[in-house]
Amino acid sequence: MPQVRRGFCYAHTYADFGTHGYGTDSSLDAKRAAKALGARWLSLTPFAFVPGRSSDQVLLIRDAMQQKRGRSYFEANRARAETDDVVRKEIQQAQAQGFKIQLKPHLWMLDGSWRGQIDPGSAEAWSRFWTAYERFILHYADIAAEMNVQMLVVGVELDQTVDTHADRWRGLIREVRRRYRGQLVYAANWDAYHRVPFWDQLDFIGVQFYPPLADAPGADLATMQRRLDAALDALGRAAQRFGRPVLLTEVGYRAVRGTAVNPHQWPDPNARHVDDRAQARAYRVLFRGLHDRPFVEGVFLWKWYTDEVGDEGPAGFSPRGKPAAELIKQAFALP
């Protein structure tokens, strides 16, 4: 697998008020386990909060915690958010272990909707949204510069904005480049990357890569491979068209029987059908597909937790302690 960047999307564990989250002893152990598999990059995910899909607010964690709804969310779940201090501590700890960092600020939708559906409505509301969003991204651009982070993600799955608000994106990217000298990427949904008109201003075509590999559980490997290869070939054409390499900002599979059918789906209504062999089969197909495609310059696998258990249970995405982990180790070891 010829990827320059081989890493995990590294998830902060919220439970028990963050005692096993970013920057803790538990996180140090988790990073050592990830490094033993060959990972050399970690993608860290601090959040801002959006009240709902029609909202024009983007609340930094410090702002959200000043509101009753934000405080009650974390208090009810005995959770600790990825505050700036927590993120800085994790970056320092990861760098001390030799990891390179992708900082990937994310929007958390408090109403349970998907961030790709955000639509405040009027032009005035959209203007307020953009002012708040730009403040959010520039905040983390400054942290990325301060902490010598190698790469920054300027947006994740904001499907409603990429073409209709392209000028705002271009302006934001210019301002980020003024503050931060590392590499930049936008993380497009796997079925929307072709709509992004500003790839030429970024260093990579970033993709949240969750194309279905099958129409039903139990599909044979050949069928899954054809589906995966077709999705990768389309990415190859995009890389050629835009003159940029591809970065899989997320790709992963749950340990459930139907993981190849809807890889992105969470929570999973069929989570009771735990099947870590199905997860391993999907990873085998992924790595076979990536082997001969040099236009893919990096992979961040979704996901690895700061503690051994995580918060998704045995049906979740984490490959830790499952058969998929050995496949990852083999793939990450290839030249």
DOTORDO-709794 format. One record per residue (C-alpha): residue number from 0; x, y, z; residue in one letter; chain. Coordinates in nm, 4 decimals. Last residue first. Layout:
+-----+----------+----------+----------+------+-------+
|  nr |        x |        y |        z | rest | kette |
+-----+----------+----------+----------+------+-------+
| NUM |        X |        Y |        Z |    A |     A |
...
+-----+----------+----------+----------+------+-------+
This chain:
+-----+----------+----------+----------+------+-------+
|  nr |        x |        y |        z | rest | kette |
+-----+----------+----------+----------+------+-------+
| 334 |   0.6503 |  -0.0183 |   0.1188 |    P |     A |
| 333 |   0.4066 |  -0.2552 |   0.2945 |    L |     A |
| 332 |   0.4010 |  -0.2421 |   0.6751 |    A |     A |
| 331 |   0.0755 |  -0.0422 |   0.6891 |    F |     A |
| 330 |  -0.1003 |  -0.3198 |   0.4972 |    A |     A |
| 329 |   0.0214 |  -0.5966 |   0.7274 |    Q |     A |
| 328 |  -0.0671 |  -0.4026 |   1.0414 |    K |     A |
| 327 |  -0.4075 |  -0.3154 |   0.9023 |    I |     A |
| 326 |  -0.4740 |  -0.6812 |   0.8244 |    L |     A |
| 325 |  -0.3730 |  -0.7730 |   1.1814 |    E |     A |
| 324 |  -0.6115 |  -0.5125 |   1.3224 |    A |     A |
| 323 |  -0.8999 |  -0.6414 |   1.1108 |    A |     A |
| 322 |  -0.9072 |  -0.9606 |   1.3186 |    P |     A |
| 321 |  -1.0289 |  -0.7623 |   1.6225 |    K |     A |
| 320 |  -0.8456 |  -0.6315 |   1.9300 |    G |     A |
| 319 |  -0.8646 |  -0.2736 |   1.8068 |    R |     A |
| 318 |  -1.0570 |  -0.2523 |   1.4812 |    P |     A |
| 317 |  -1.2767 |   0.0341 |   1.6094 |    S |     A |
| 316 |  -1.5830 |   0.0818 |   1.3908 |    F |     A |
| 315 |  -1.8428 |  -0.0421 |   1.6361 |    G |     A |
| 314 |  -2.0255 |  -0.3732 |   1.6821 |    A |     A |
| 313 |  -1.8204 |  -0.4655 |   1.9925 |    P |     A |
| 312 |  -1.9297 |  -0.1513 |   2.1804 |    G |     A |
| 311 |  -1.9502 |   0.2010 |   2.0406 |    E |     A |
| 310 |  -1.8097 |   0.4099 |   2.3273 |    D |     A |
| 309 |  -1.4405 |   0.3240 |   2.3205 |    G |     A |
| 308 |  -1.3132 |   0.0029 |   2.4810 |    V |     A |
| 307 |  -0.9338 |   0.0214 |   2.4780 |    E |     A |
| 306 |  -0.9063 |   0.3915 |   2.5515 |    D |     A |
| 305 |  -0.8094 |   0.6879 |   2.3367 |    T |     A |
| 304 |  -1.0147 |   0.5386 |   2.0575 |    Y |     A |
| 303 |  -0.9171 |   0.4349 |   1.7048 |    W |     A |
| 302 |  -1.1460 |   0.4887 |   1.4062 |    K |     A |
| 301 |  -1.2123 |   0.5318 |   1.1209 |    W |     A |
| 300 |  -0.8951 |   0.4700 |   0.9231 |    L |     A |
| 299 |  -0.7070 |   0.7722 |   0.7918 |    F |     A |
| 298 |  -0.5540 |   0.6921 |   0.4549 |    V |     A |
| 297 |  -0.2967 |   0.8806 |   0.2524 |    G |     A |
| 296 |  -0.1494 |   0.9551 |  -0.0843 |    E |     A |
| 295 |  -0.4129 |   0.7989 |  -0.3068 |    V |     A |
| 294 |  -0.2874 |   0.8814 |  -0.6594 |    F |     A |
| 293 |  -0.0547 |   0.5815 |  -0.6237 |    P |     A |
| 292 |  -0.3348 |   0.3332 |  -0.6935 |    R |     A |
| 291 |  -0.1950 |  -0.0188 |  -0.7084 |    D |     A |
| 290 |  -0.2348 |  -0.1355 |  -0.3491 |    H |     A |
| 289 |  -0.5424 |   0.0679 |  -0.2663 |    L |     A |
| 288 |  -0.7899 |  -0.1879 |  -0.3976 |    G |     A |
| 287 |  -0.6290 |  -0.4776 |  -0.2158 |    R |     A |
| 286 |  -0.6292 |  -0.2714 |   0.1010 |    F |     A |
| 285 |  -0.9993 |  -0.1947 |   0.0759 |    L |     A |
| 284 |  -1.1017 |  -0.5529 |  -0.0062 |    V |     A |
| 283 |  -0.9119 |  -0.6867 |   0.2955 |    R |     A |
| 282 |  -1.0689 |  -0.4147 |   0.5089 |    Y |     A |
| 281 |  -1.4161 |  -0.5284 |   0.4040 |    A |     A |
| 280 |  -1.3332 |  -0.8895 |   0.4840 |    R |     A |
| 279 |  -1.1984 |  -0.7898 |   0.8279 |    A |     A |
| 278 |  -1.5225 |  -0.6094 |   0.9153 |    Q |     A |
| 277 |  -1.7219 |  -0.9129 |   0.8034 |    A |     A |
| 276 |  -1.5007 |  -1.1283 |   1.0272 |    R |     A |
| 275 |  -1.5770 |  -0.8936 |   1.3190 |    D |     A |
| 274 |  -1.9408 |  -0.9941 |   1.3015 |    D |     A |
| 273 |  -2.1829 |  -0.8510 |   1.5563 |    V |     A |
| 272 |  -2.5437 |  -0.8952 |   1.4425 |    H |     A |
| 271 |  -2.6909 |  -0.6983 |   1.7359 |    R |     A |
| 270 |  -2.5758 |  -0.3825 |   1.5618 |    A |     A |
| 269 |  -2.8492 |  -0.4233 |   1.3013 |    N |     A |
| 268 |  -3.0081 |  -0.0817 |   1.3553 |    P |     A |
| 267 |  -2.6607 |   0.0743 |   1.3194 |    D |     A |
| 266 |  -2.5955 |   0.4065 |   1.4834 |    P |     A |
| 265 |  -2.4181 |   0.4828 |   1.2639 |    W |     A |
| 264 |  -2.4240 |   0.4011 |   0.8926 |    Q |     A |
| 263 |  -2.1136 |   0.4915 |   0.6935 |    H |     A |
| 262 |  -2.0347 |   0.1415 |   0.5666 |    P |     A |
| 261 |  -2.3850 |   0.0865 |   0.4273 |    N |     A |
| 260 |  -2.3832 |  -0.2520 |   0.2525 |    V |     A |
| 259 |  -2.0280 |  -0.3654 |   0.3372 |    A |     A |
| 258 |  -2.0951 |  -0.3552 |   0.7122 |    T |     A |
| 257 |  -2.3900 |  -0.5929 |   0.6860 |    G |     A |
| 256 |  -2.2708 |  -0.8597 |   0.9313 |    R |     A |
| 255 |  -2.1369 |  -0.6137 |   1.1856 |    V |     A |
| 254 |  -1.7891 |  -0.5105 |   1.2992 |    A |     A |
| 253 |  -1.8190 |  -0.1623 |   1.1506 |    R |     A |
| 252 |  -1.6095 |  -0.0539 |   0.8540 |    Y |     A |
| 251 |  -1.3726 |   0.2335 |   0.7943 |    G |     A |
| 250 |  -1.2598 |   0.5165 |   0.5709 |    V |     A |
| 249 |  -1.2034 |   0.8762 |   0.6702 |    E |     A |
| 248 |  -0.9803 |   1.1557 |   0.5378 |    T |     A |
| 247 |  -0.9014 |   0.9394 |   0.2362 |    L |     A |
| 246 |  -0.6491 |   1.1745 |   0.0776 |    L |     A |
| 245 |  -0.6413 |   1.2010 |  -0.3004 |    V |     A |
| 244 |  -0.3674 |   1.3660 |  -0.5038 |    P |     A |
| 243 |  -0.4385 |   1.6926 |  -0.6874 |    R |     A |
| 242 |  -0.4301 |   1.7888 |  -1.0535 |    G |     A |
| 241 |  -0.8034 |   1.8608 |  -1.0657 |    F |     A |
| 240 |  -0.8903 |   1.6339 |  -1.3582 |    R |     A |
| 239 |  -0.6276 |   1.3716 |  -1.2822 |    Q |     A |
| 238 |  -0.7276 |   1.3427 |  -0.9180 |    A |     A |
| 237 |  -1.0939 |   1.3335 |  -1.0219 |    A |     A |
| 236 |  -1.0237 |   1.0476 |  -1.2625 |    R |     A |
| 235 |  -0.8464 |   0.8594 |  -0.9854 |    G |     A |
| 234 |  -1.1414 |   0.9146 |  -0.7552 |    L |     A |
| 233 |  -1.3653 |   0.7503 |  -1.0136 |    A |     A |
| 232 |  -1.1222 |   0.4580 |  -1.0284 |    D |     A |
| 231 |  -1.1440 |   0.4275 |  -0.6495 |    L |     A |
| 230 |  -1.5231 |   0.3979 |  -0.6571 |    A |     A |
| 229 |  -1.5084 |   0.1396 |  -0.9375 |    A |     A |
| 228 |  -1.2421 |  -0.0559 |  -0.7483 |    D |     A |
| 227 |  -1.4591 |  -0.0739 |  -0.4362 |    L |     A |
| 226 |  -1.7598 |  -0.2022 |  -0.6257 |    R |     A |
| 225 |  -1.5535 |  -0.4594 |  -0.8157 |    R |     A |
| 224 |  -1.3835 |  -0.5718 |  -0.4952 |    Q |     A |
| 223 |  -1.7147 |  -0.6232 |  -0.3151 |    M |     A |
| 222 |  -1.8405 |  -0.8432 |  -0.5960 |    T |     A |
| 221 |  -1.5182 |  -1.0450 |  -0.5990 |    A |     A |
| 220 |  -1.5242 |  -1.0813 |  -0.2207 |    L |     A |
| 219 |  -1.8644 |  -1.2489 |  -0.2191 |    D |     A |
| 218 |  -2.1683 |  -1.0685 |  -0.0806 |    A |     A |
| 217 |  -2.2834 |  -1.1925 |   0.2609 |    G |     A |
| 216 |  -2.4924 |  -0.8922 |   0.3545 |    P |     A |
| 215 |  -2.6863 |  -0.7262 |   0.0706 |    A |     A |
| 214 |  -2.6283 |  -0.4627 |  -0.1967 |    D |     A |
| 213 |  -2.2502 |  -0.4705 |  -0.1672 |    A |     A |
| 212 |  -1.9436 |  -0.2475 |  -0.1401 |    L |     A |
| 211 |  -2.1327 |   0.0698 |  -0.0487 |    P |     A |
| 210 |  -1.9126 |   0.3797 |  -0.0817 |    P |     A |
| 209 |  -1.7825 |   0.5129 |   0.2512 |    Y |     A |
| 208 |  -1.4777 |   0.7294 |   0.1742 |    F |     A |
| 207 |  -1.4907 |   1.0620 |   0.3557 |    Q |     A |
| 206 |  -1.2856 |   1.2198 |   0.0794 |    V |     A |
| 205 |  -1.0173 |   1.4871 |   0.0688 |    G |     A |
| 204 |  -0.8852 |   1.6019 |  -0.2673 |    I |     A |
| 203 |  -0.5478 |   1.7245 |  -0.1541 |    F |     A |
| 202 |  -0.3286 |   2.0357 |  -0.1298 |    D |     A |
| 201 |  -0.6079 |   2.2909 |  -0.1512 |    L |     A |
| 200 |  -0.6761 |   2.5924 |  -0.3736 |    Q |     A |
| 199 |  -0.7184 |   2.3784 |  -0.6864 |    D |     A |
| 198 |  -0.9820 |   2.1724 |  -0.5042 |    W |     A |
| 197 |  -1.2102 |   2.4782 |  -0.5121 |    F |     A |
| 196 |  -1.5015 |   2.3617 |  -0.7271 |    P |     A |
| 195 |  -1.6328 |   2.0805 |  -0.5024 |    V |     A |
| 194 |  -1.9162 |   1.8969 |  -0.6791 |    R |     A |
| 193 |  -1.7078 |   1.5871 |  -0.7646 |    H |     A |
| 192 |  -1.6447 |   1.5322 |  -0.3924 |    Y |     A |
| 191 |  -2.0161 |   1.4717 |  -0.3286 |    A |     A |
| 190 |  -2.0701 |   1.0921 |  -0.3156 |    D |     A |
| 189 |  -1.7849 |   1.0103 |  -0.0752 |    W |     A |
| 188 |  -1.8585 |   1.3125 |   0.1425 |    N |     A |
| 187 |  -1.6003 |   1.5843 |   0.1103 |    A |     A |
| 186 |  -1.3174 |   1.6426 |   0.3594 |    A |     A |
| 185 |  -1.1448 |   1.9717 |   0.2658 |    Y |     A |
| 184 |  -0.7663 |   1.9689 |   0.2762 |    V |     A |
| 183 |  -0.4866 |   2.2033 |   0.3750 |    L |     A |
| 182 |  -0.1134 |   2.1534 |   0.4228 |    Q |     A |
| 181 |   0.0829 |   2.3583 |   0.6740 |    G |     A |
| 180 |   0.1663 |   2.7291 |   0.6576 |    R |     A |
| 179 |  -0.1087 |   2.8708 |   0.8787 |    Y |     A |
| 178 |  -0.2236 |   3.2306 |   0.9231 |    R |     A |
| 177 |  -0.2289 |   3.3628 |   0.5648 |    R |     A |
| 176 |  -0.3189 |   3.0176 |   0.4364 |    R |     A |
| 175 |  -0.6279 |   3.0216 |   0.6599 |    V |     A |
| 174 |  -0.7284 |   3.3598 |   0.5147 |    E |     A |
| 173 |  -0.6985 |   3.2336 |   0.1582 |    R |     A |
| 172 |  -0.8961 |   2.9193 |   0.2459 |    I |     A |
| 171 |  -1.1742 |   3.1289 |   0.3984 |    L |     A |
| 170 |  -1.2003 |   3.3470 |   0.0883 |    G |     A |
| 169 |  -1.2172 |   3.0435 |  -0.1371 |    R |     A |
| 168 |  -1.4827 |   2.8840 |   0.0804 |    W |     A |
| 167 |  -1.6910 |   3.2008 |   0.0795 |    R |     A |
| 166 |  -1.6616 |   3.2132 |  -0.2995 |    D |     A |
| 165 |  -1.7767 |   2.8514 |  -0.3289 |    A |     A |
| 164 |  -2.1021 |   2.9164 |  -0.1435 |    H |     A |
| 163 |  -2.3482 |   2.7464 |  -0.3822 |    T |     A |
| 162 |  -2.0931 |   2.4821 |  -0.4865 |    D |     A |
| 161 |  -1.9500 |   2.3613 |  -0.1558 |    V |     A |
| 160 |  -2.2236 |   2.4832 |   0.0773 |    T |     A |
| 159 |  -2.5043 |   2.2284 |   0.1054 |    Q |     A |
| 158 |  -2.2572 |   1.9380 |   0.1135 |    D |     A |
| 157 |  -2.0798 |   2.0468 |   0.4295 |    L |     A |
| 156 |  -1.9181 |   1.7052 |   0.4713 |    E |     A |
| 155 |  -1.6149 |   1.8258 |   0.6718 |    V |     A |
| 154 |  -1.4407 |   2.1610 |   0.6440 |    G |     A |
| 153 |  -1.1020 |   2.3331 |   0.6650 |    V |     A |
| 152 |  -0.9018 |   2.0191 |   0.7490 |    V |     A |
| 151 |  -0.5555 |   2.1131 |   0.8750 |    L |     A |
| 150 |  -0.2232 |   1.9378 |   0.8169 |    M |     A |
| 149 |   0.1271 |   1.9231 |   0.9655 |    Q |     A |
| 148 |   0.0568 |   2.0638 |   1.3113 |    V |     A |
| 147 |   0.3267 |   2.2991 |   1.4361 |    N |     A |
| 146 |   0.1427 |   2.3623 |   1.7660 |    M |     A |
| 145 |   0.0984 |   2.7392 |   1.7225 |    E |     A |
| 144 |   0.0119 |   2.7050 |   1.3540 |    A |     A |
| 143 |  -0.2490 |   2.4373 |   1.4220 |    A |     A |
| 142 |  -0.3861 |   2.6430 |   1.7120 |    I |     A |
| 141 |  -0.4207 |   2.9470 |   1.4830 |    D |     A |
| 140 |  -0.5897 |   2.7366 |   1.2156 |    A |     A |
| 139 |  -0.8148 |   2.6045 |   1.4919 |    Y |     A |
| 138 |  -0.9505 |   2.9509 |   1.5705 |    H |     A |
| 137 |  -0.9604 |   3.0288 |   1.1989 |    L |     A |
| 136 |  -1.1963 |   2.7359 |   1.1494 |    I |     A |
| 135 |  -1.4415 |   2.8438 |   1.4197 |    F |     A |
| 134 |  -1.4356 |   3.2160 |   1.3331 |    R |     A |
| 133 |  -1.5008 |   3.1202 |   0.9697 |    E |     A |
| 132 |  -1.7998 |   2.9150 |   1.0791 |    Y |     A |
| 131 |  -1.9491 |   3.2000 |   1.2836 |    A |     A |
| 130 |  -1.9191 |   3.4536 |   1.0013 |    T |     A |
| 129 |  -2.0439 |   3.1903 |   0.7602 |    W |     A |
| 128 |  -2.3542 |   3.1174 |   0.9660 |    F |     A |
| 127 |  -2.4336 |   3.4871 |   0.9998 |    R |     A |
| 126 |  -2.4093 |   3.5300 |   0.6221 |    S |     A |
| 125 |  -2.6312 |   3.2252 |   0.5728 |    W |     A |
| 124 |  -2.8911 |   3.3812 |   0.7991 |    A |     A |
| 123 |  -2.8863 |   3.7032 |   0.5968 |    E |     A |
| 122 |  -2.9154 |   3.5138 |   0.2681 |    A |     A |
| 121 |  -3.2181 |   3.3304 |   0.4042 |    S |     A |
| 120 |  -3.2410 |   2.9606 |   0.4826 |    G |     A |
| 119 |  -3.0129 |   2.8384 |   0.7611 |    P |     A |
| 118 |  -2.9390 |   2.5222 |   0.5602 |    D |     A |
| 117 |  -2.7264 |   2.2522 |   0.7221 |    I |     A |
| 116 |  -2.8044 |   1.9163 |   0.5607 |    Q |     A |
| 115 |  -2.4429 |   1.8019 |   0.5196 |    G |     A |
| 114 |  -2.4034 |   1.8433 |   0.8950 |    R |     A |
| 113 |  -2.6330 |   1.5452 |   0.9509 |    W |     A |
| 112 |  -2.9179 |   1.5789 |   1.1984 |    S |     A |
| 111 |  -2.9050 |   1.4713 |   1.5628 |    G |     A |
| 110 |  -3.0481 |   1.7972 |   1.6974 |    D |     A |
| 109 |  -2.7186 |   1.8971 |   1.8603 |    L |     A |
| 108 |  -2.5288 |   1.8753 |   1.5330 |    M |     A |
| 107 |  -2.1567 |   1.8427 |   1.6054 |    W |     A |
| 106 |  -1.9418 |   2.0287 |   1.3525 |    L |     A |
| 105 |  -1.5846 |   1.9027 |   1.3066 |    H |     A |
| 104 |  -1.2355 |   2.0467 |   1.3295 |    P |     A |
| 103 |  -0.9864 |   1.8056 |   1.1692 |    K |     A |
| 102 |  -0.6291 |   1.8585 |   1.2853 |    L |     A |
| 101 |  -0.4049 |   1.6157 |   1.0954 |    Q |     A |
| 100 |  -0.1062 |   1.5359 |   1.3095 |    I |     A |
|  99 |   0.2267 |   1.3619 |   1.2659 |    K |     A |
|  98 |   0.3119 |   1.1020 |   1.5262 |    F |     A |
|  97 |   0.6590 |   1.0614 |   1.6814 |    G |     A |
|  96 |   0.5495 |   0.9686 |   2.0334 |    Q |     A |
|  95 |   0.6349 |   1.3183 |   2.1585 |    A |     A |
|  94 |   0.4175 |   1.4520 |   1.8782 |    Q |     A |
|  93 |   0.1238 |   1.2519 |   2.0094 |    A |     A |
|  92 |   0.1663 |   1.3834 |   2.3646 |    Q |     A |
|  91 |   0.1989 |   1.7420 |   2.2452 |    Q |     A |
|  90 |  -0.1040 |   1.7114 |   2.0207 |    I |     A |
|  89 |  -0.3037 |   1.5542 |   2.3039 |    E |     A |
|  88 |  -0.2153 |   1.8331 |   2.5468 |    K |     A |
|  87 |  -0.3077 |   2.0966 |   2.2899 |    R |     A |
|  86 |  -0.6432 |   1.9299 |   2.2289 |    V |     A |
|  85 |  -0.7205 |   1.9092 |   2.6009 |    V |     A |
|  84 |  -0.6241 |   2.2742 |   2.6543 |    D |     A |
|  83 |  -0.8377 |   2.3832 |   2.3598 |    D |     A |
|  82 |  -1.1353 |   2.1905 |   2.4947 |    T |     A |
|  81 |  -1.2173 |   1.8493 |   2.3522 |    E |     A |
|  80 |  -1.5303 |   1.7934 |   2.5592 |    A |     A |
|  79 |  -1.5575 |   1.6158 |   2.8917 |    R |     A |
|  78 |  -1.8415 |   1.3754 |   2.9545 |    A |     A |
|  77 |  -2.0452 |   1.2536 |   3.2490 |    R |     A |
|  76 |  -2.3234 |   1.2083 |   2.9933 |    N |     A |
|  75 |  -2.5768 |   1.4265 |   3.1729 |    A |     A |
|  74 |  -2.3069 |   1.6828 |   3.2568 |    E |     A |
|  73 |  -2.1928 |   1.7019 |   2.8956 |    F |     A |
|  72 |  -2.5362 |   1.7684 |   2.7513 |    Y |     A |
|  71 |  -2.6409 |   1.9856 |   3.0463 |    S |     A |
|  70 |  -2.3533 |   2.2253 |   2.9873 |    R |     A |
|  69 |  -2.4337 |   2.2669 |   2.6183 |    G |     A |
|  68 |  -2.8065 |   2.3177 |   2.6728 |    R |     A |
|  67 |  -2.7488 |   2.5647 |   2.9565 |    K |     A |
|  66 |  -2.5197 |   2.7824 |   2.7491 |    Q |     A |
|  65 |  -2.1736 |   2.8851 |   2.8674 |    Q |     A |
|  64 |  -2.0392 |   2.5427 |   2.7705 |    M |     A |
|  63 |  -2.1387 |   2.6080 |   2.4104 |    A |     A |
|  62 |  -1.9251 |   2.9219 |   2.4009 |    D |     A |
|  61 |  -1.6082 |   2.7489 |   2.5262 |    R |     A |
|  60 |  -1.6780 |   2.4617 |   2.2887 |    I |     A |
|  59 |  -1.7018 |   2.6939 |   1.9908 |    L |     A |
|  58 |  -2.0589 |   2.7539 |   1.8853 |    L |     A |
|  57 |  -2.1576 |   2.7678 |   1.5199 |    V |     A |
|  56 |  -2.4925 |   2.9447 |   1.4914 |    Q |     A |
|  55 |  -2.7027 |   3.0025 |   1.1771 |    D |     A |
|  54 |  -2.9451 |   2.7246 |   1.2672 |    S |     A |
|  53 |  -3.1645 |   2.5397 |   1.0165 |    S |     A |
|  52 |  -2.9872 |   2.2043 |   1.0618 |    R |     A |
|  51 |  -2.9882 |   2.2338 |   1.4385 |    G |     A |
|  50 |  -2.8110 |   2.3714 |   1.7456 |    P |     A |
|  49 |  -2.4649 |   2.3699 |   1.5791 |    V |     A |
|  48 |  -2.1746 |   2.2800 |   1.8079 |    F |     A |
|  47 |  -1.8014 |   2.3071 |   1.7516 |    A |     A |
|  46 |  -1.5863 |   2.0009 |   1.7778 |    F |     A |
|  45 |  -1.2219 |   1.8984 |   1.8102 |    P |     A |
|  44 |  -1.1282 |   1.5981 |   1.5972 |    T |     A |
|  43 |  -0.7708 |   1.4719 |   1.5873 |    L |     A |
|  42 |  -0.6392 |   1.2803 |   1.2862 |    S |     A |
|  41 |  -0.3354 |   1.0742 |   1.3832 |    L |     A |
|  40 |  -0.0430 |   0.9903 |   1.1575 |    W |     A |
|  39 |   0.2341 |   0.7288 |   1.1842 |    R |     A |
|  38 |   0.0264 |   0.4123 |   1.2107 |    A |     A |
|  37 |   0.2304 |   0.0932 |   1.1757 |    G |     A |
|  36 |   0.0248 |  -0.1471 |   1.3848 |    L |     A |
|  35 |   0.2593 |  -0.0948 |   1.6818 |    A |     A |
|  34 |   0.1952 |   0.2790 |   1.6449 |    K |     A |
|  33 |  -0.1746 |   0.2225 |   1.7095 |    A |     A |
|  32 |  -0.0958 |   0.0275 |   2.0289 |    A |     A |
|  31 |   0.1442 |   0.2997 |   2.1419 |    R |     A |
|  30 |  -0.1225 |   0.5573 |   2.0714 |    K |     A |
|  29 |  -0.3729 |   0.3680 |   2.2850 |    A |     A |
|  28 |  -0.1286 |   0.3494 |   2.5766 |    D |     A |
|  27 |  -0.0720 |   0.7260 |   2.5592 |    L |     A |
|  26 |  -0.4463 |   0.7823 |   2.5403 |    S |     A |
|  25 |  -0.4957 |   0.5838 |   2.8594 |    S |     A |
|  24 |  -0.2287 |   0.7918 |   3.0300 |    D |     A |
|  23 |  -0.4306 |   1.1001 |   2.9355 |    T |     A |
|  22 |  -0.3755 |   1.3595 |   2.6594 |    G |     A |
|  21 |  -0.7060 |   1.3078 |   2.4818 |    Y |     A |
|  20 |  -0.9547 |   1.0914 |   2.6686 |    G |     A |
|  19 |  -0.9487 |   0.8252 |   2.9398 |    H |     A |
|  18 |  -1.0262 |   1.0568 |   3.2314 |    T |     A |
|  17 |  -1.2452 |   1.2599 |   2.9970 |    G |     A |
|  16 |  -1.5256 |   1.3278 |   3.2442 |    F |     A |
|  15 |  -1.5929 |   0.9589 |   3.3036 |    D |     A |
|  14 |  -1.6917 |   0.9177 |   2.9380 |    A |     A |
|  13 |  -1.5817 |   1.1479 |   2.6570 |    Y |     A |
|  12 |  -1.3286 |   0.9213 |   2.4859 |    T |     A |
|  11 |  -1.1397 |   1.1306 |   2.2295 |    H |     A |
|  10 |  -1.1310 |   0.9616 |   1.8910 |    A |     A |
|   9 |  -0.8222 |   0.9280 |   1.6731 |    Y |     A |
|   8 |  -0.8988 |   0.9023 |   1.3046 |    C |     A |
|   7 |  -0.6181 |   0.6623 |   1.2317 |    F |     A |
|   6 |  -0.3056 |   0.6767 |   1.0221 |    G |     A |
|   5 |  -0.0977 |   0.5905 |   0.7232 |    R |     A |
|   4 |   0.0110 |   0.8966 |   0.5294 |    R |     A |
|   3 |   0.2538 |   0.8400 |   0.2437 |    V |     A |
|   2 |   0.0311 |   0.5711 |   0.1007 |    Q |     A |
|   1 |   0.1892 |   0.3094 |  -0.1231 |    P |     A |
|   0 |   0.0000 |   0.0000 |   0.0000 |    M |     A |
+-----+----------+----------+----------+------+-------+
